[in-house]
C-alpha cells in the first residue's frame, strides 16, 4: 500500500467533486433542475458504459435484477435529485457542510440495518455529529431554510446508496454499477422535467459548464477509486472531508458566499465526530 499516493488521489477526488458541484450550480440559473439531472445522468451513464465496454466488461448483468442493486438505483435517484435540487435552492457551502454527515449516517445505517457492531463511543460520536447537523440546519429557528431539507434528503439517499453497494457481489463491475446509477438518475430527471417543463437549448457557455461538470465528476470518480486501491482505507478516508474546504473556497470566489458562524461550528462538529468515528473504527478493527 502507498498511503501517500492514496491521500493525494483522495484530495484530487474531492477537488474534482467540488468543481463538478460548482459547474452544475452555474447551470441551474438558466436550465430547469430536471433537465440538468437528465443531462448529467445520461452523460455519466454513457461515459461509464463506454468505459466498461472498453474494458471488455458486461453492460448488463444478472445482478441488475437483485434487491440490493434495485435499492441502490432507487437511493441513487433520491440522492442525486435531492442534491441537485439543493444546489439550486441553497448555498453550495451550506449543502457541502450538511453532506459531510454522510460517513456518520453510513455507520448508523450499518449498525441498524447490516448488523455492524458499533461501540458506545461511536454511538456518542454519531449523536453529537447529528447535533452538529441540527446546528447547521437550525429547524424552528430564525435562520432555518426549508430548502436545507433537500440537502438532508441527499445525505440520506447517498447513505442508502453506499450501504446497498456493500451488498452487491464483489464480482459485479464498479463501472457497471456507476453506469446504471447515472442512467437511473437520468430517467428520473426526464420524469421531473415532464412535470415542471421549461426545457431549454443550452448555449455555448452552458454546454461548456455541463461538459466541465461531467469531466470533473469522472476525474473525481477515477481518483477516489484509485485512492481506495493504492492506500489503506482507514488512512485515506478522512481526506474526504477536504471536499468541504474546496467547496468553501469555490463558493466564496465564484458565488460570493460567506457561511455564518453557526454553519461553520456545525460543520466543525460533524467533521470532528466523523474523524473520531473513523479513528475508533480503525483502532477496533471495525468491531467496536
C-alpha positions as CSV (number, residue, x, y, z in Angstrom):
1,X,0.0,0.0,0.0
2,X,1.2,3.5,-0.8
3,X,-0.7,5.8,1.6
4,X,0.9,9.0,0.4
5,X,-0.4,8.4,-3.1
6,X,-3.7,7.3,-1.7
7,X,-4.1,10.5,0.2
8,X,-3.1,12.5,-2.9
9,X,-5.7,10.7,-5.0
10,X,-8.4,11.3,-2.4
11,X,-7.7,15.0,-2.2
12,X,-7.8,15.2,-6.0
13,X,-11.1,13.4,-6.0
14,X,-12.6,15.8,-3.5
15,X,-11.4,18.8,-5.6
16,X,-13.0,17.2,-8.6
17,X,-16.3,16.7,-6.9
18,X,-16.3,20.3,-5.6
19,X,-15.6,21.6,-9.1
20,X,-18.3,19.5,-10.6
21,X,-20.8,20.8,-8.0
22,X,-19.7,24.4,-8.8
23,X,-20.3,23.9,-12.6
24,X,-23.7,22.3,-12.0
25,X,-24.8,25.1,-9.8
26,X,-23.7,27.6,-12.5
27,X,-26.1,26.0,-15.0
28,X,-29.1,25.9,-12.6
29,X,-29.9,29.5,-13.0
30,X,-30.6,29.0,-16.8
31,X,-31.8,25.4,-17.0
32,X,-34.5,23.6,-15.1
33,X,-33.4,21.1,-12.5
34,X,-34.9,18.1,-14.3
35,X,-33.0,18.9,-17.5
36,X,-29.7,19.2,-15.6
37,X,-30.3,15.9,-13.8
38,X,-31.2,14.2,-17.2
39,X,-28.1,15.6,-19.0
40,X,-25.8,14.8,-16.1
41,X,-27.3,11.3,-15.6
42,X,-27.3,10.2,-19.2
43,X,-23.9,11.8,-19.9
44,X,-22.4,9.9,-16.9
45,X,-24.1,6.7,-18.0
46,X,-22.7,7.0,-21.5
47,X,-19.2,7.6,-20.2
48,X,-19.2,4.8,-17.7
49,X,-20.9,2.4,-20.1
50,X,-18.3,3.1,-22.8
51,X,-15.5,2.8,-20.2
52,X,-16.9,-0.6,-19.1
53,X,-17.3,-1.8,-22.7
54,X,-13.7,-0.7,-23.5
55,X,-12.5,-2.9,-20.6
56,X,-14.5,-5.8,-22.0
57,X,-17.0,-5.8,-19.1
58,X,-20.7,-6.6,-19.5
59,X,-23.1,-3.7,-19.6
60,X,-26.0,-5.9,-18.5
61,X,-25.6,-8.3,-15.6
62,X,-28.0,-10.6,-13.7
63,X,-27.1,-8.6,-10.6
64,X,-29.2,-5.7,-12.0
65,X,-32.3,-7.6,-11.0
66,X,-31.4,-8.3,-7.4
67,X,-32.7,-6.4,-4.4
68,X,-29.5,-4.7,-3.4
69,X,-28.9,-3.4,-6.9
70,X,-32.5,-2.1,-7.3
71,X,-32.3,-0.4,-3.8
72,X,-29.0,1.2,-4.8
73,X,-30.6,2.6,-8.0
74,X,-33.5,4.0,-6.0
75,X,-31.2,5.5,-3.5
76,X,-29.0,7.0,-6.3
77,X,-32.1,8.6,-7.8
78,X,-33.2,10.1,-4.5
79,X,-29.7,11.2,-3.6
80,X,-29.0,12.8,-6.9
81,X,-32.3,14.5,-7.3
82,X,-32.3,15.9,-3.8
83,X,-28.6,17.0,-4.2
84,X,-29.2,18.9,-7.4
85,X,-32.4,20.5,-6.2
86,X,-30.5,21.6,-3.1
87,X,-27.7,23.0,-5.3
88,X,-30.4,25.1,-7.0
89,X,-32.0,26.2,-3.7
90,X,-29.3,26.8,-1.1
91,X,-25.7,27.9,-0.9
92,X,-23.1,25.5,-2.0
93,X,-21.2,25.9,1.2
94,X,-24.3,25.1,3.3
95,X,-25.1,22.0,1.2
96,X,-21.5,20.8,1.4
97,X,-21.5,21.2,5.2
98,X,-24.6,19.1,5.6
99,X,-23.4,16.4,3.2
100,X,-20.4,15.9,5.5
101,X,-22.7,13.9,7.8
102,X,-22.7,11.0,5.2
103,X,-19.9,8.9,6.9
104,X,-21.8,9.2,10.2
105,X,-25.0,8.1,8.6
106,X,-23.3,5.2,6.9
107,X,-22.0,4.0,10.3
108,X,-25.5,4.5,11.8
109,X,-27.2,2.6,8.9
110,X,-24.6,-0.2,9.0
111,X,-25.4,-0.7,12.7
112,X,-29.2,-0.6,12.3
113,X,-29.6,-2.5,9.1
114,X,-26.5,-4.5,8.4
115,X,-25.8,-5.8,11.9
116,X,-22.5,-4.0,12.2
117,X,-21.0,-3.8,15.7
118,X,-20.7,-0.2,17.0
119,X,-19.4,0.6,20.4
120,X,-20.8,3.2,22.7
121,X,-18.1,5.7,21.8
122,X,-19.1,5.7,18.2
123,X,-22.7,5.9,19.1
124,X,-21.9,9.0,21.1
125,X,-20.0,10.4,18.2
126,X,-22.9,9.8,15.9
127,X,-25.3,11.5,18.3
128,X,-23.0,14.6,18.7
129,X,-22.4,14.7,14.9
130,X,-26.2,14.7,14.3
131,X,-26.5,17.6,16.7
132,X,-23.9,19.3,14.6
133,X,-26.2,18.8,11.6
134,X,-29.1,20.4,13.6
135,X,-26.8,23.4,14.3
136,X,-26.3,23.8,10.6
137,X,-29.9,23.4,9.6
138,X,-31.4,25.2,12.7
139,X,-35.0,23.8,12.4
140,X,-37.6,26.1,14.0
141,X,-35.2,29.0,14.5
142,X,-34.9,32.3,12.6
143,X,-32.2,31.2,10.3
144,X,-34.0,28.0,9.2
145,X,-34.4,27.5,5.4
146,X,-36.8,24.7,4.5
147,X,-34.7,24.0,1.4
148,X,-32.0,22.5,3.6
149,X,-34.3,19.5,3.9
150,X,-33.3,18.7,0.3
151,X,-29.7,18.5,1.5
152,X,-30.7,16.2,4.3
153,X,-32.6,14.1,1.7
154,X,-29.5,13.9,-0.4
155,X,-27.4,12.8,2.6
156,X,-30.0,10.0,3.3
157,X,-30.1,8.9,-0.3
158,X,-26.4,8.8,-0.7
159,X,-26.2,6.8,2.6
160,X,-28.7,4.3,1.2
161,X,-26.5,4.0,-2.0
162,X,-23.3,3.4,0.0
163,X,-24.9,0.8,2.2
164,X,-26.6,-1.1,-0.6
165,X,-23.4,-1.1,-2.6
166,X,-21.8,-3.3,0.2
167,X,-24.5,-5.9,-0.5
168,X,-23.7,-6.1,-4.2
169,X,-21.5,-9.0,-5.1
170,X,-17.8,-8.0,-5.5
171,X,-17.6,-9.6,-8.9
172,X,-20.0,-7.0,-10.3
173,X,-18.1,-4.3,-12.2
174,X,-17.8,-1.0,-10.4
175,X,-18.2,0.7,-13.7
176,X,-21.4,-1.2,-14.4
177,X,-22.8,-0.1,-11.0
178,X,-21.9,3.5,-11.7
179,X,-23.3,3.5,-15.3
180,X,-26.7,2.2,-14.2
181,X,-26.8,4.6,-11.3
182,X,-26.3,7.5,-13.6
183,X,-28.8,6.1,-16.1
184,X,-31.5,5.8,-13.4
185,X,-30.9,9.4,-12.3
186,X,-31.2,10.4,-16.0
187,X,-34.6,8.8,-16.3
188,X,-35.7,10.5,-13.0
189,X,-34.6,13.8,-14.5
190,X,-36.7,13.3,-17.6
191,X,-39.8,12.4,-15.5
192,X,-39.2,15.5,-13.3
193,X,-38.9,17.7,-16.4
194,X,-42.1,16.3,-17.8
195,X,-43.9,17.7,-14.7
196,X,-42.1,21.0,-14.5
197,X,-41.5,21.8,-18.1
198,X,-39.2,24.7,-19.2
199,X,-36.6,22.7,-21.1
200,X,-34.2,25.0,-23.0
201,X,-31.4,24.5,-25.5
202,X,-28.1,25.2,-23.7
203,X,-26.0,27.9,-25.3
204,X,-22.2,27.6,-25.7
205,X,-21.4,28.7,-22.2
206,X,-24.0,26.3,-20.6
207,X,-22.7,23.5,-22.7
208,X,-19.2,24.0,-21.6
209,X,-20.3,24.2,-18.0
210,X,-22.2,20.9,-18.3
211,X,-19.2,19.3,-20.0
212,X,-16.9,20.6,-17.3
213,X,-19.2,19.2,-14.6
214,X,-19.2,15.8,-16.2
215,X,-15.4,15.8,-16.8
216,X,-14.6,16.8,-13.3
217,X,-17.0,14.2,-11.9
218,X,-15.4,11.5,-14.0
219,X,-11.9,12.5,-12.8
220,X,-13.1,12.5,-9.2
221,X,-14.7,9.1,-9.6
222,X,-11.4,7.7,-11.0
223,X,-9.4,9.4,-8.3
224,X,-11.5,8.1,-5.4
225,X,-11.3,4.6,-6.9
226,X,-7.5,4.9,-7.2
227,X,-7.3,6.2,-3.6
228,X,-9.1,3.2,-2.3
229,X,-7.0,0.8,-4.2
230,X,-3.5,2.1,-3.6
231,X,-3.9,3.3,0.1
232,X,-5.2,1.8,3.3
233,X,-8.9,2.8,3.5
234,X,-8.8,4.0,7.2
235,X,-5.8,6.3,6.2
236,X,-7.2,7.8,3.1
237,X,-10.9,8.0,4.0
238,X,-10.5,11.0,6.4
239,X,-9.3,13.1,3.4
240,X,-12.9,13.0,2.1
241,X,-13.5,16.0,4.3
242,X,-11.3,18.2,2.2
243,X,-14.3,18.4,-0.1
244,X,-15.8,20.9,2.3
245,X,-12.6,23.0,2.2
246,X,-12.6,23.2,-1.6
247,X,-16.4,23.9,-1.6
248,X,-16.0,26.8,0.8
249,X,-13.2,28.3,-1.3
250,X,-15.1,27.9,-4.6
251,X,-18.4,29.1,-3.0
252,X,-16.6,32.3,-1.8
253,X,-14.8,33.1,-5.0
254,X,-17.5,32.0,-7.5
255,X,-20.7,32.8,-5.7
256,X,-19.7,35.3,-3.1
257,X,-20.9,33.0,-0.3
258,X,-19.9,33.7,3.3
259,X,-21.2,30.9,5.7
260,X,-22.3,32.2,9.1
261,X,-20.7,31.3,12.3
262,X,-23.3,28.6,13.2
263,X,-22.8,26.8,9.9
264,X,-19.0,26.7,10.4
265,X,-19.5,25.5,14.0
266,X,-21.9,22.8,13.0
267,X,-19.6,21.7,10.1
268,X,-16.6,21.5,12.5
269,X,-18.6,19.3,14.9
270,X,-19.7,17.0,12.1
271,X,-16.2,16.6,10.7
272,X,-14.6,16.2,14.2
273,X,-17.1,13.4,15.1
274,X,-16.7,11.8,11.7
275,X,-12.9,11.7,12.1
276,X,-13.3,10.3,15.6
277,X,-15.6,7.6,14.4
278,X,-13.1,6.6,11.7
279,X,-10.3,6.6,14.2
280,X,-12.3,4.4,16.7
281,X,-13.2,2.0,13.8
282,X,-9.5,1.8,12.9
283,X,-8.5,1.1,16.5
284,X,-11.1,-1.6,17.0
285,X,-10.6,-3.1,13.5
286,X,-14.2,-2.2,12.7
287,X,-15.6,-4.3,15.5
288,X,-16.4,-1.7,18.2
